[in-house]
């Protein structure tokens, strides 16, 4: 299971195709490209497994041919950045 922090842990600003995310607990700002911001938003609602997250993203963004391996890699990048944690 994976989860992001509570909504108040992040300050988020869209910046022309990228998303700036200030992570208040660490004091670090991250520039994220899709689908990372979408993953953070989805995980803000409730902890999910990678398969659950993939299903949510498929419904929300009408994905016809999802790539589970690519999603797993993006999740691991967010974990390494400290924006997502294993629950």
N, CA, C and O atoms as a GROMACS GRO file, in nm:
protein
  348
    1UNK      N    1   0.084  -0.118   0.000
    1UNK     CA    2   0.000   0.000   0.000
    1UNK      C    3   0.089   0.124   0.000
    1UNK      O    4   0.198   0.126   0.057
    2UNK      N    5   0.040   0.226  -0.064
    2UNK     CA    6   0.110   0.354  -0.072
    2UNK      C    7   0.015   0.465  -0.033
    2UNK      O    8  -0.106   0.454  -0.050
    3UNK      N    9   0.072   0.573   0.020
    3UNK     CA   10  -0.008   0.690   0.053
    3UNK      C   11   0.078   0.815   0.041
    3UNK      O   12   0.200   0.811   0.057
    4UNK      N   13   0.010   0.925   0.014
    4UNK     CA   14   0.079   1.053   0.018
    4UNK      C   15   0.040   1.119   0.149
    4UNK      O   16  -0.047   1.069   0.220
    5UNK      N   17   0.104   1.228   0.182
    5UNK     CA   18   0.071   1.295   0.306
    5UNK      C   19  -0.064   1.365   0.298
    5UNK      O   20  -0.127   1.366   0.193
    6UNK      N   21  -0.107   1.422   0.408
    6UNK     CA   22  -0.233   1.497   0.407
    6UNK      C   23  -0.222   1.618   0.315
    6UNK      O   24  -0.112   1.668   0.289
    7UNK      N   25  -0.335   1.665   0.266
    7UNK     CA   26  -0.336   1.776   0.170
    7UNK      C   27  -0.261   1.898   0.223
    7UNK      O   28  -0.197   1.968   0.145
    8UNK      N   29  -0.269   1.924   0.353
    8UNK     CA   30  -0.203   2.043   0.407
    8UNK      C   31  -0.051   2.027   0.417
    8UNK      O   32   0.019   2.121   0.454
    9UNK      N   33   0.000   1.909   0.384
    9UNK     CA   34   0.145   1.888   0.382
    9UNK      C   35   0.208   1.939   0.253
    9UNK      O   36   0.330   1.948   0.242
   10UNK      N   37   0.124   1.973   0.154
   10UNK     CA   38   0.172   2.014   0.024
   10UNK      C   39   0.116   2.150  -0.017
   10UNK      O   40   0.000   2.180   0.011
   11UNK      N   41   0.197   2.230  -0.082
   11UNK     CA   42   0.150   2.349  -0.153
   11UNK      C   43   0.178   2.319  -0.300
   11UNK      O   44   0.291   2.290  -0.338
   12UNK      N   45   0.074   2.326  -0.382
   12UNK     CA   46   0.085   2.283  -0.521
   12UNK      C   47   0.053   2.400  -0.614
   12UNK      O   48  -0.047   2.470  -0.594
   13UNK      N   49   0.137   2.420  -0.716
   13UNK     CA   50   0.115   2.524  -0.816
   13UNK      C   51   0.146   2.467  -0.954
   13UNK      O   52   0.250   2.406  -0.976
   14UNK      N   53   0.053   2.488  -1.046
   14UNK     CA   54   0.074   2.448  -1.185
   14UNK      C   55   0.165   2.551  -1.252
   14UNK      O   56   0.151   2.672  -1.230
   15UNK      N   57   0.257   2.502  -1.333
   15UNK     CA   58   0.355   2.590  -1.398
   15UNK      C   59   0.378   2.547  -1.543
   15UNK      O   60   0.483   2.490  -1.574
   16UNK      N   61   0.283   2.573  -1.629
   16UNK     CA   62   0.302   2.545  -1.771
   16UNK      C   63   0.343   2.404  -1.805
   16UNK      O   64   0.448   2.384  -1.867
   17UNK      N   65   0.265   2.307  -1.768
   17UNK     CA   66   0.296   2.168  -1.800
   17UNK      C   67   0.366   2.093  -1.688
   17UNK      O   68   0.367   1.970  -1.688
   18UNK      N   69   0.425   2.165  -1.594
   18UNK     CA   70   0.487   2.103  -1.477
   18UNK      C   71   0.408   2.145  -1.354
   18UNK      O   72   0.331   2.241  -1.357
   19UNK      N   73   0.428   2.074  -1.248
   19UNK     CA   74   0.364   2.107  -1.121
   19UNK      C   75   0.472   2.123  -1.015
   19UNK      O   76   0.552   2.033  -0.993
   20UNK      N   77   0.472   2.239  -0.950
   20UNK     CA   78   0.563   2.262  -0.838
   20UNK      C   79   0.492   2.217  -0.712
   20UNK      O   80   0.380   2.260  -0.683
   21UNK      N   81   0.559   2.131  -0.636
   21UNK     CA   82   0.503   2.079  -0.512
   21UNK      C   83   0.600   2.112  -0.399
   21UNK      O   84   0.712   2.061  -0.395
   22UNK      N   85   0.555   2.197  -0.308
   22UNK     CA   86   0.634   2.226  -0.189
   22UNK      C   87   0.587   2.131  -0.079
   22UNK      O   88   0.470   2.131  -0.041
   23UNK      N   89   0.679   2.050  -0.031
   23UNK     CA   90   0.650   1.951   0.073
   23UNK      C   91   0.685   2.015   0.207
   23UNK      O   92   0.802   2.023   0.244
   24UNK      N   93   0.584   2.061   0.278
   24UNK     CA   94   0.606   2.136   0.402
   24UNK      C   95   0.688   2.060   0.506
   24UNK      O   96   0.777   2.119   0.566
   25UNK      N   97   0.662   1.930   0.530
   25UNK     CA   98   0.740   1.861   0.634
   25UNK      C   99   0.890   1.859   0.608
   25UNK      O  100   0.970   1.866   0.702
   26UNK      N  101   0.931   1.849   0.482
   26UNK     CA  102   1.074   1.843   0.452
   26UNK      C  103   1.132   1.978   0.411
   26UNK      O  104   1.253   1.997   0.411
   27UNK      N  105   1.044   2.073   0.376
   27UNK     CA  106   1.091   2.202   0.329
   27UNK      C  107   1.148   2.198   0.189
   27UNK      O  108   1.224   2.287   0.149
   28UNK      N  109   1.114   2.095   0.114
   28UNK     CA  110   1.168   2.074  -0.020
   28UNK      C  111   1.062   2.101  -0.126
   28UNK      O  112   0.946   2.065  -0.110
   29UNK      N  113   1.105   2.164  -0.234
   29UNK     CA  114   1.018   2.186  -0.349
   29UNK      C  115   1.058   2.090  -0.460
   29UNK      O  116   1.176   2.072  -0.489
   30UNK      N  117   0.958   2.029  -0.521
   30UNK     CA  118   0.979   1.933  -0.630
   30UNK      C  119   0.906   1.983  -0.753
   30UNK      O  120   0.795   2.035  -0.742
   31UNK      N  121   0.966   1.968  -0.870
   31UNK     CA  122   0.898   1.994  -0.997
   31UNK      C  123   0.860   1.859  -1.056
   31UNK      O  124   0.946   1.775  -1.082
   32UNK      N  125   0.730   1.841  -1.077
   32UNK     CA  126   0.680   1.712  -1.122
   32UNK      C  127   0.614   1.723  -1.258
   32UNK      O  128   0.545   1.821  -1.288
   33UNK      N  129   0.636   1.622  -1.340
   33UNK     CA  130   0.569   1.609  -1.469
   33UNK      C  131   0.463   1.501  -1.457
   33UNK      O  132   0.473   1.413  -1.371
   34UNK      N  133   0.360   1.506  -1.541
   34UNK     CA  134   0.260   1.400  -1.539
   34UNK      C  135   0.326   1.264  -1.560
   34UNK      O  136   0.420   1.254  -1.640
   35UNK      N  137   0.282   1.162  -1.493
   35UNK     CA  138   0.161   1.150  -1.413
   35UNK      C  139   0.184   1.168  -1.262
   35UNK      O  140   0.096   1.135  -1.183
   36UNK      N  141   0.300   1.218  -1.222
   36UNK     CA  142   0.330   1.227  -1.079
   36UNK      C  143   0.228   1.309  -1.000
   36UNK      O  144   0.185   1.265  -0.893
   37UNK      N  145   0.187   1.428  -1.046
   37UNK     CA  146   0.088   1.504  -0.969
   37UNK      C  147  -0.046   1.429  -0.957
   37UNK      O  148  -0.113   1.435  -0.854
   38UNK      N  149  -0.083   1.360  -1.064
   38UNK     CA  150  -0.207   1.284  -1.063
   38UNK      C  151  -0.199   1.168  -0.963
   38UNK      O  152  -0.298   1.135  -0.898
   39UNK      N  153  -0.083   1.107  -0.952
   39UNK     CA  154  -0.063   1.000  -0.855
   39UNK      C  155  -0.076   1.055  -0.713
   39UNK      O  156  -0.142   0.995  -0.629
   40UNK      N  157  -0.012   1.169  -0.687
   40UNK     CA  158  -0.023   1.231  -0.554
   40UNK      C  159  -0.167   1.262  -0.519
   40UNK      O  160  -0.212   1.235  -0.407
   41UNK      N  161  -0.241   1.320  -0.615
   41UNK     CA  162  -0.382   1.352  -0.589
   41UNK      C  163  -0.462   1.227  -0.558
   41UNK      O  164  -0.543   1.226  -0.465
   42UNK      N  165  -0.441   1.122  -0.634
   42UNK     CA  166  -0.516   0.997  -0.612
   42UNK      C  167  -0.484   0.936  -0.476
   42UNK      O  168  -0.573   0.885  -0.408
   43UNK      N  169  -0.358   0.941  -0.435
   43UNK     CA  170  -0.318   0.881  -0.308
   43UNK      C  171  -0.355   0.967  -0.188
   43UNK      O  172  -0.344   0.922  -0.074
   44UNK      N  173  -0.398   1.090  -0.211
   44UNK     CA  174  -0.440   1.176  -0.100
   44UNK      C  175  -0.572   1.130  -0.041
   44UNK      O  176  -0.600   1.157   0.076
   45UNK      N  177  -0.653   1.062  -0.121
   45UNK     CA  178  -0.784   1.018  -0.074
   45UNK      C  179  -0.776   0.900   0.022
   45UNK      O  180  -0.848   0.896   0.122
   46UNK      N  181  -0.690   0.805  -0.009
   46UNK     CA  182  -0.678   0.685   0.074
   46UNK      C  183  -0.556   0.605   0.030
   46UNK      O  184  -0.517   0.612  -0.087
   47UNK      N  185  -0.495   0.530   0.121
   47UNK     CA  186  -0.384   0.444   0.081
   47UNK      C  187  -0.432   0.341  -0.022
   47UNK      O  188  -0.545   0.293  -0.014
   48UNK      N  189  -0.347   0.309  -0.116
   48UNK     CA  190  -0.383   0.213  -0.221
   48UNK      C  191  -0.263   0.127  -0.258
   48UNK      O  192  -0.148   0.166  -0.241
   49UNK      N  193  -0.294   0.010  -0.309
   49UNK     CA  194  -0.191  -0.071  -0.373
   49UNK      C  195  -0.166  -0.012  -0.512
   49UNK      O  196  -0.243   0.071  -0.559
   50UNK      N  197  -0.061  -0.056  -0.575
   50UNK     CA  198  -0.033  -0.010  -0.711
   50UNK      C  199  -0.146  -0.049  -0.805
   50UNK      O  200  -0.182   0.029  -0.894
   51UNK      N  201  -0.202  -0.169  -0.788
   51UNK     CA  202  -0.314  -0.212  -0.873
   51UNK      C  203  -0.438  -0.126  -0.850
   51UNK      O  204  -0.507  -0.091  -0.946
   52UNK      N  205  -0.467  -0.092  -0.726
   52UNK     CA  206  -0.581  -0.006  -0.697
   52UNK      C  207  -0.560   0.131  -0.760
   52UNK      O  208  -0.652   0.187  -0.820
   53UNK      N  209  -0.440   0.184  -0.746
   53UNK     CA  210  -0.407   0.314  -0.802
   53UNK      C  211  -0.422   0.312  -0.954
   53UNK      O  212  -0.477   0.405  -1.013
   54UNK      N  213  -0.374   0.207  -1.017
   54UNK     CA  214  -0.387   0.195  -1.162
   54UNK      C  215  -0.534   0.197  -1.203
   54UNK      O  216  -0.570   0.262  -1.301
   55UNK      N  217  -0.619   0.127  -1.129
   55UNK     CA  218  -0.762   0.126  -1.160
   55UNK      C  219  -0.824   0.265  -1.146
   55UNK      O  220  -0.905   0.306  -1.229
   56UNK      N  221  -0.786   0.337  -1.042
   56UNK     CA  222  -0.837   0.473  -1.020
   56UNK      C  223  -0.793   0.564  -1.135
   56UNK      O  224  -0.874   0.640  -1.188
   57UNK      N  225  -0.666   0.557  -1.171
   57UNK     CA  226  -0.615   0.641  -1.280
   57UNK      C  227  -0.678   0.604  -1.413
   57UNK      O  228  -0.704   0.692  -1.496
   58UNK      N  229  -0.702   0.476  -1.436
   58UNK     CA  230  -0.767   0.432  -1.560
   58UNK      C  231  -0.906   0.494  -1.572
   58UNK      O  232  -0.944   0.542  -1.679
   59UNK      N  233  -0.982   0.493  -1.462
   59UNK     CA  234  -1.117   0.551  -1.464
   59UNK      C  235  -1.111   0.703  -1.479
   59UNK      O  236  -1.185   0.761  -1.558
   60UNK      N  237  -1.025   0.767  -1.402
   60UNK     CA  238  -1.020   0.913  -1.400
   60UNK      C  239  -0.970   0.973  -1.532
   60UNK      O  240  -1.014   1.080  -1.572
   61UNK      N  241  -0.879   0.904  -1.598
   61UNK     CA  242  -0.816   0.960  -1.718
   61UNK      C  243  -0.845   0.879  -1.844
   61UNK      O  244  -0.780   0.899  -1.947
   62UNK      N  245  -0.941   0.787  -1.836
   62UNK     CA  246  -0.985   0.708  -1.950
   62UNK      C  247  -0.866   0.645  -2.024
   62UNK      O  248  -0.852   0.659  -2.145
   63UNK      N  249  -0.781   0.576  -1.948
   63UNK     CA  250  -0.663   0.511  -2.005
   63UNK      C  251  -0.702   0.379  -2.069
   63UNK      O  252  -0.758   0.291  -2.003
   64UNK      N  253  -0.673   0.365  -2.196
   64UNK     CA  254  -0.710   0.242  -2.267
   64UNK      C  255  -0.604   0.134  -2.253
   64UNK      O  256  -0.637   0.016  -2.245
   65UNK      N  257  -0.477   0.174  -2.250
   65UNK     CA  258  -0.368   0.076  -2.248
   65UNK      C  259  -0.269   0.115  -2.138
   65UNK      O  260  -0.160   0.164  -2.168
   66UNK      N  261  -0.304   0.092  -2.012
   66UNK     CA  262  -0.217   0.135  -1.902
   66UNK      C  263  -0.090   0.051  -1.895
   66UNK      O  264  -0.087  -0.065  -1.935
   67UNK      N  265   0.015   0.113  -1.844
   67UNK     CA  266   0.144   0.047  -1.830
   67UNK      C  267   0.175   0.033  -1.681
   67UNK      O  268   0.224   0.126  -1.618
   68UNK      N  269   0.145  -0.084  -1.625
   68UNK     CA  270   0.162  -0.108  -1.482
   68UNK      C  271   0.309  -0.093  -1.439
   68UNK      O  272   0.336  -0.044  -1.330
   69UNK      N  273   0.401  -0.134  -1.523
   69UNK     CA  274   0.544  -0.123  -1.488
   69UNK      C  275   0.587   0.024  -1.481
   69UNK      O  276   0.665   0.062  -1.394
   70UNK      N  277   0.537   0.104  -1.574
   70UNK     CA  278   0.570   0.247  -1.573
   70UNK      C  279   0.511   0.314  -1.449
   70UNK      O  280   0.576   0.398  -1.387
   71UNK      N  281   0.389   0.276  -1.412
   71UNK     CA  282   0.328   0.333  -1.291
   71UNK      C  283   0.409   0.293  -1.168
   71UNK      O  284   0.433   0.377  -1.081
   72UNK      N  285   0.450   0.169  -1.160
   72UNK     CA  286   0.531   0.124  -1.046
   72UNK      C  287   0.661   0.204  -1.036
   72UNK      O  288   0.705   0.238  -0.927
   73UNK      N  289   0.721   0.234  -1.150
   73UNK     CA  290   0.845   0.314  -1.151
   73UNK      C  291   0.818   0.455  -1.102
   73UNK      O  292   0.897   0.510  -1.026
   74UNK      N  293   0.705   0.517  -1.144
   74UNK     CA  294   0.672   0.653  -1.099
   74UNK      C  295   0.644   0.653  -0.949
   74UNK      O  296   0.684   0.747  -0.880
   75UNK      N  297   0.576   0.551  -0.899
   75UNK     CA  298   0.550   0.543  -0.755
   75UNK      C  299   0.682   0.536  -0.679
   75UNK      O  300   0.699   0.605  -0.579
   76UNK      N  301   0.774   0.453  -0.725
   76UNK     CA  302   0.904   0.440  -0.657
   76UNK      C  303   0.982   0.571  -0.659
   76UNK      O  304   1.051   0.603  -0.563
   77UNK      N  305   0.971   0.646  -0.768
   77UNK     CA  306   1.036   0.778  -0.774
   77UNK      C  307   0.977   0.871  -0.668
   77UNK      O  308   1.050   0.945  -0.601
   78UNK      N  309   0.846   0.868  -0.652
   78UNK     CA  310   0.780   0.952  -0.552
   78UNK      C  311   0.816   0.907  -0.410
   78UNK      O  312   0.828   0.990  -0.320
   79UNK      N  313   0.832   0.777  -0.390
   79UNK     CA  314   0.877   0.726  -0.260
   79UNK      C  315   1.018   0.776  -0.232
   79UNK      O  316   1.046   0.824  -0.122
   80UNK      N  317   1.107   0.765  -0.331
   80UNK     CA  318   1.245   0.810  -0.314
   80UNK      C  319   1.252   0.960  -0.286
   80UNK      O  320   1.342   1.006  -0.215
   81UNK      N  321   1.159   1.037  -0.342
   81UNK     CA  322   1.157   1.182  -0.320
   81UNK      C  323   1.094   1.219  -0.186
   81UNK      O  324   1.101   1.335  -0.144
   82UNK      N  325   1.034   1.121  -0.119
   82UNK     CA  326   0.971   1.148   0.010
   82UNK      C  327   0.830   1.203   0.001
   82UNK      O  328   0.776   1.249   0.101
   83UNK      N  329   0.769   1.199  -0.118
   83UNK     CA  330   0.634   1.250  -0.135
   83UNK      C  331   0.528   1.143  -0.115
   83UNK      O  332   0.412   1.174  -0.086
   84UNK      N  333   0.567   1.018  -0.130
   84UNK     CA  334   0.478   0.903  -0.110
   84UNK      C  335   0.549   0.808  -0.016
   84UNK      O  336   0.671   0.794  -0.020
   85UNK      N  337   0.472   0.744   0.068
   85UNK     CA  338   0.533   0.644   0.158
   85UNK      C  339   0.456   0.513   0.150
   85UNK      O  340   0.339   0.508   0.112
   86UNK      N  341   0.526   0.410   0.186
   86UNK     CA  342   0.460   0.278   0.195
   86UNK      C  343   0.378   0.275   0.323
   86UNK      O  344   0.426   0.310   0.430
   87UNK      N  345   0.255   0.233   0.309
   87UNK     CA  346   0.165   0.232   0.425
   87UNK      C  347   0.160   0.093   0.485
   87UNK      O  348   0.089   0.071   0.583
   0.00000   0.00000   0.00000
